[in-house]
Structures are given as C-alpha cells and as structure tokens.
Amino acid sequence: MKKTILGVTLAVTLSVPVFATQFITIGTGGVTGTYYPTGGAICRMMNKNRKTTGIRCSVESTGGSVYNVNTINAGELDFGISQSDTAYQAYNGEGKFKDKTVKGLRSVLAIYPELLAFVVRKSSGIKSLADVKGKKLNIDIPGSGTRMTTDIVLDAVGIKKSDLALANELKSSEGPTMLKDNKIDGYFGVFGHPTANIKDASNSVDIDLIPIDGEAIDKLVAKYSYYAKGVISGSFYKGVEHDTPSIGVKAVLVTKDSIDEKVVYTLAKTILDNFDAFKKLHPAYKTITKESLLDGLAVPQHKGAIKAFKEAGLLK
C-alpha cells in the first residue's frame, strides 16, 4: 500500500511542475549597435531571477525599430526596442505605418537617447550634408528606424537619392566593412553613443563625423516633437577631434497591450530595482535617471509598467 501511494505521489510530482517557465523574446537590432547589448543586458537581469519569476528571456538580432514594431504587432515578438519616432508613427498611422496603425502598441520605458551619426571616410571630402551629392552612401535598409530618420533629414536639406552616386540599402552594421573596403564614402546610423559600430569603423579607416545642424534641421526639430538636438562627444571615437551636433530620439522598450501584465510588471520592476547595476552595463546609459525612463514615451504605457513605476514612486 505504501509503495502504491509513493508511486502516485511521485507521478504527480513529476507531471505538475512548481511553475511553468514562460519564455519571452526581445527584438533588438544589429549586433554591433546599441539595441542588441541593451536587450542582452535586460535579459541577463531577468534571467538571474528566473527561478523565482518563472520567466526566461532571450534576445534576437533584428532589422531594427520598424521590424520590431511590426513583429510585435504580429505576435511573433513579446518586446522590442524602437526609436520613439517609429513608435509614435506606428501608433498614429503615419510615415511607414500609413493605413497600418498599430493601436495595440505600448511603451514599457524609455531607455537612453540616440543620435543620428553620419560617418564618413576623412578622404571622402565630405564636410557637411551639402557635400553628399555625387557620393556613395549607405542609407540603411527600408523599414529601419535609421532609414526613416535619414530620409527625413536628407529631405529637410533638399537631398534626393538621385543626387547620390550610390544609395546602398544595407544595415548600418555593414557600414564599417563597406567603409574599410572603400565601397562607400559614408553611412548613417542612429545609435546610443559610444557604439561599437563606429569604434569598429575608426579602428579600420580614418573617419570623421559630419554635423547634422543648421536652419533646415532646426525647422525639422520644431515640426517633429519626438526629435531633439544633442551632441556626440569627440572623445568617443578615434580620429574625431570635435564634438558633433546632431538630432536624436529615445530608444524605447515597447510591447503590445495583450502581453501579460505580470510579465511587463516584472520586467520594469527588475530594471527599477537594479537601476544602479543597469546603468553600468553600457556607456550609453551614463546620463540616464529613473525619471528619464519616463521621458520620450511616444505611445501609452503598458498597465504592467505603470504599476511598477507607481510602486517606485515615479508615477502618481
């Protein structure tokens, strides 16, 4: 009789786990950008507590902001990192999302500021945006956040694709190699700075960063509320001997309104509870504060994130 009871008890124990592991995936960007290590940093923090939360996090390299939003909307990603302008346009059905409104998109938190970098070979002769006519540039893949911002900037200063000798449409992660191989004169990329992408380029070839400023850019910033001015420090990259003015957005962690409230709450709380440790995970986080995690949220915040921020005393 005892043997039978033990057998039943063992069978129940083996067939019913204490909790079922829940798997979540964060879409990021190219592996040499800042999105990928950011997703990895969040997942590492989440996975440290997976035995108690039952949540296991993985990171996926993707095509960037627009891809992440579309894939979240399709239910193939749980979370993704997106430029604030991309998220805004998706939620409001503008730009690349015209007639494809993503009303279910939700913000979790704004991570760090991103600035558009225009990286060129010093030997290219490019000193300003006006000098790109007749040059070979990489403008990033259609649908990426970098491409969206690049198109807006070039349009603002009156540059068309037909003005270029070549308009390559590859990921910004390919930029350093193409620059090294002399296949292009320059490339665009929206990054948190410093980034391994531009460091890679500066270690292979003499580079410069081109200012993105002037009256046309001032008007652009006034027109699009999710853009802001910023400066890329000259100390970040070898061979760049000046600070470089540019414009940027915020890198925002986004999800869908249908994602489990407890999962979103746990993720946001994990970052808030370990904020000092999180800030040390990448130089791009140097200037962020807990309060700045709420700045630049381009779409409504997920209720799970709201709960975590209220508990932290950051929302009323």
Rosetta blueprint (number, residue, H / E / L):
1 M L
2 K H
3 K H
4 T H
5 I H
6 L H
7 G H
8 V H
9 T H
10 L H
11 A H
12 V H
13 T H
14 L H
15 S H
16 V L
17 P L
18 V L
19 F L
20 A L
21 T L
22 Q E
23 F E
24 I E
25 T E
26 I E
27 G E
28 T L
29 G L
30 G L
31 V L
32 T L
33 G L
34 T L
35 Y H
36 Y H
37 P H
38 T H
39 G H
40 G H
41 A H
42 I H
43 C H
44 R H
45 M H
46 M H
47 N H
48 K H
49 N L
50 R H
51 K H
52 T H
53 T H
54 G L
55 I E
56 R E
57 C E
58 S E
59 V E
60 E E
61 S L
62 T L
63 G L
64 G L
65 S H
66 V H
67 Y H
68 N H
69 V H
70 N H
71 T H
72 I H
73 N H
74 A L
75 G L
76 E L
77 L L
78 D L
79 F E
80 G E
81 I E
82 S E
83 Q E
84 S H
85 D H
86 T H
87 A H
88 Y H
89 Q H
90 A H
91 Y H
92 N H
93 G L
94 E L
95 G H
96 K H
97 F H
98 K L
99 D L
100 K L
101 T L
102 V L
103 K L
104 G L
105 L E
106 R E
107 S E
108 V E
109 L E
110 A E
111 I E
112 Y E
113 P E
114 E E
115 L E
116 L E
117 A E
118 F E
119 V E
120 V E
121 R E
122 K H
123 S H
124 S H
125 G L
126 I L
127 K L
128 S L
129 L H
130 A H
131 D H
132 V H
133 K L
134 G L
135 K L
136 K E
137 L E
138 N E
139 I L
140 D L
141 I L
142 P L
143 G L
144 S L
145 G H
146 T H
147 R H
148 M H
149 T H
150 T H
151 D H
152 I H
153 V H
154 L H
155 D H
156 A H
157 V L
158 G L
159 I L
160 K L
161 K H
162 S H
163 D H
164 L L
165 A L
166 L E
167 A E
168 N E
169 E L
170 L L
171 K L
172 S H
173 S H
174 E H
175 G H
176 P H
177 T H
178 M H
179 L H
180 K H
181 D L
182 N L
183 K L
184 I L
185 D L
186 G E
187 Y E
188 F E
189 G E
190 V E
191 F E
192 G L
193 H L
194 P L
195 T L
196 A H
197 N H
198 I H
199 K H
200 D H
201 A H
202 S H
203 N H
204 S H
205 V L
206 D L
207 I E
208 D E
209 L E
210 I L
211 P L
212 I L
213 D L
214 G L
215 E H
216 A H
217 I H
218 D H
219 K H
220 L H
221 V H
222 A H
223 K H
224 Y L
225 S L
226 Y L
227 Y L
228 A E
229 K E
230 G E
231 V E
232 I E
233 S L
234 G L
235 S L
236 F L
237 Y L
238 K L
239 G L
240 V L
241 E L
242 H L
243 D L
244 T E
245 P E
246 S E
247 I E
248 G E
249 V E
250 K E
251 A E
252 V E
253 L E
254 V E
255 T E
256 K E
257 D L
258 S L
259 I L
260 D L
261 E H
262 K H
263 V H
264 V H
265 Y H
266 T H
267 L H
268 A H
269 K H
270 T H
271 I H
272 L H
273 D H
274 N L
275 F H
276 D H
277 A H
278 F H
279 K H
280 K L
281 L L
282 H L
283 P H
284 A H
285 Y H
286 K L
287 T L
288 I L
289 T L
290 K L
291 E H
292 S H
293 L H
294 L H
295 D L
296 G L
297 L L
298 A L
299 V L
300 P L
301 Q E
302 H L
303 K H
304 G H
305 A H
306 I H
307 K H
308 A H
309 F H
310 K H
311 E H
312 A L
313 G L
314 L L
315 L L
316 K L
